[in-house]
């Protein structure tokens, strides 16, 4: 295990929005092991507060949050120029098409893949837009 501040996500503050607590804790552990500081939210209201309070560098968002979705969080992140990735088990084109350059990872994605995408997002610039494109393999898994 790496200490916070060492690893591919060193110096980053990652927001995890995931309503499945066990999965949220697993992601938290994964990102901490990769050197990031992590804030976990299990609902959109908590995530919205965390965006401002935690100096978020990037976010990993579950699209479906019980009866709600992550739209309000996506809007706030986009307004603040904070990159995010969808981490979902169910395709929601109504949400995903609103942010077409946002990477989409299935909940079956490997830890290494998730860390790699996040690391790319935190160093991406407009000239490296390719880092933000949806992975074709992940699109197929979601039924596109």
C-alpha positions as CSV (number, residue, x, y, z in Angstrom):
1,X,0.0,0.0,0.0
2,X,1.3,3.5,-1.0
3,X,1.0,6.4,1.4
4,X,-1.2,9.3,0.4
5,X,0.8,11.5,-1.8
6,X,2.7,8.7,-3.6
7,X,1.5,6.9,-6.7
8,X,-0.4,7.6,-9.9
9,X,-3.0,9.8,-8.2
10,X,-0.6,11.6,-5.9
11,X,-1.8,15.1,-4.9
12,X,-5.3,14.5,-6.2
13,X,-8.5,14.7,-4.3
14,X,-11.0,12.3,-5.7
15,X,-14.8,12.4,-5.0
16,X,-16.5,9.0,-5.1
17,X,-20.3,9.2,-5.6
18,X,-21.6,5.6,-5.1
19,X,-24.7,4.5,-3.3
20,X,-23.5,0.9,-2.8
21,X,-21.5,1.3,0.4
22,X,-19.3,-1.7,0.0
23,X,-18.3,-0.7,-3.5
24,X,-17.7,2.9,-2.4
25,X,-15.4,1.7,0.3
26,X,-13.5,-0.5,-2.1
27,X,-13.0,2.5,-4.5
28,X,-11.9,4.6,-1.6
29,X,-9.3,2.1,-0.7
30,X,-8.1,1.7,-4.3
31,X,-7.7,5.4,-4.8
32,X,-5.9,5.9,-1.4
33,X,-3.6,3.1,-2.4
34,X,-2.8,5.0,-5.6
35,X,-1.9,8.1,-3.5
36,X,-5.1,10.2,-3.6
37,X,-7.1,11.7,-0.8
38,X,-10.7,10.5,-1.2
39,X,-14.1,11.7,-0.1
40,X,-17.0,9.3,-0.4
41,X,-20.6,10.4,-0.9
42,X,-23.5,8.0,-1.1
43,X,-26.0,10.6,-2.4
44,X,-26.0,13.7,-4.6
45,X,-26.6,16.2,-1.8
46,X,-23.5,15.1,0.1
47,X,-21.5,15.0,-3.1
48,X,-22.5,18.6,-4.0
49,X,-21.3,19.8,-0.6
50,X,-18.1,17.9,-0.9
51,X,-17.2,19.4,-4.3
52,X,-16.8,22.8,-2.7
53,X,-15.4,21.7,0.7
54,X,-12.8,19.2,-0.4
55,X,-11.0,20.8,-3.3
56,X,-12.0,18.0,-5.7
57,X,-9.6,17.2,-8.5
58,X,-11.7,14.6,-10.2
59,X,-14.8,12.5,-9.5
60,X,-16.0,9.0,-10.1
61,X,-19.8,8.9,-10.3
62,X,-22.4,6.2,-10.2
63,X,-25.2,7.3,-12.5
64,X,-28.1,5.7,-10.7
65,X,-28.5,6.7,-7.0
66,X,-31.6,5.0,-5.9
67,X,-34.5,7.2,-7.0
68,X,-32.2,9.9,-8.2
69,X,-29.3,10.2,-10.6
70,X,-26.0,12.1,-10.7
71,X,-27.1,14.9,-13.1
72,X,-26.9,17.7,-10.5
73,X,-23.5,16.6,-9.5
74,X,-22.3,16.4,-13.1
75,X,-23.6,19.9,-13.7
76,X,-21.7,21.3,-10.7
77,X,-18.5,19.5,-11.6
78,X,-18.7,20.7,-15.2
79,X,-19.4,24.3,-14.1
80,X,-16.3,24.1,-11.9
81,X,-14.1,22.5,-14.6
82,X,-13.7,19.4,-12.6
83,X,-13.3,16.2,-14.7
84,X,-15.4,13.1,-13.9
85,X,-15.9,9.6,-15.0
86,X,-19.1,7.6,-15.0
87,X,-18.8,4.3,-13.1
88,X,-22.0,2.4,-13.7
89,X,-23.6,-1.0,-14.1
90,X,-26.5,0.3,-16.2
91,X,-26.4,2.4,-19.4
92,X,-28.3,5.7,-19.1
93,X,-28.0,7.4,-22.5
94,X,-30.2,10.3,-21.2
95,X,-27.4,11.1,-18.7
96,X,-24.3,10.0,-20.7
97,X,-25.2,12.0,-23.8
98,X,-25.4,15.2,-21.9
99,X,-21.7,14.8,-21.2
100,X,-20.5,13.0,-24.3
101,X,-16.7,13.4,-23.6
102,X,-17.0,11.8,-20.2
103,X,-15.4,8.4,-19.9
104,X,-17.7,5.6,-19.0
105,X,-16.4,2.6,-17.1
106,X,-18.5,-0.4,-16.1
107,X,-18.5,-1.6,-12.5
108,X,-16.6,-4.6,-13.8
109,X,-13.6,-2.4,-14.8
110,X,-10.3,-3.4,-13.1
111,X,-8.8,-1.2,-10.4
112,X,-5.8,-0.6,-12.8
113,X,-8.2,0.7,-15.5
114,X,-10.1,3.0,-13.2
115,X,-6.8,4.4,-11.8
116,X,-5.5,4.9,-15.3
117,X,-8.5,6.8,-16.5
118,X,-8.5,9.0,-13.4
119,X,-4.8,9.7,-13.7
120,X,-5.4,10.7,-17.4
121,X,-8.3,13.0,-16.4
122,X,-6.3,14.8,-13.8
123,X,-3.5,15.7,-16.3
124,X,-5.7,16.1,-19.4
125,X,-5.8,19.4,-21.2
126,X,-8.0,20.4,-24.2
127,X,-5.3,19.1,-26.5
128,X,-5.5,15.7,-24.9
129,X,-9.2,15.3,-25.4
130,X,-8.7,11.7,-26.4
131,X,-8.1,10.8,-22.8
132,X,-11.7,11.7,-22.1
133,X,-13.4,9.6,-24.8
134,X,-15.5,6.6,-23.8
135,X,-13.6,3.3,-24.1
136,X,-15.3,1.3,-26.9
137,X,-15.0,-1.9,-24.9
138,X,-16.9,-0.3,-22.0
139,X,-19.6,1.0,-24.4
140,X,-20.2,-2.5,-25.7
141,X,-20.5,-3.8,-22.1
142,X,-23.2,-1.1,-21.5
143,X,-25.2,-2.2,-24.5
144,X,-24.3,0.5,-27.0
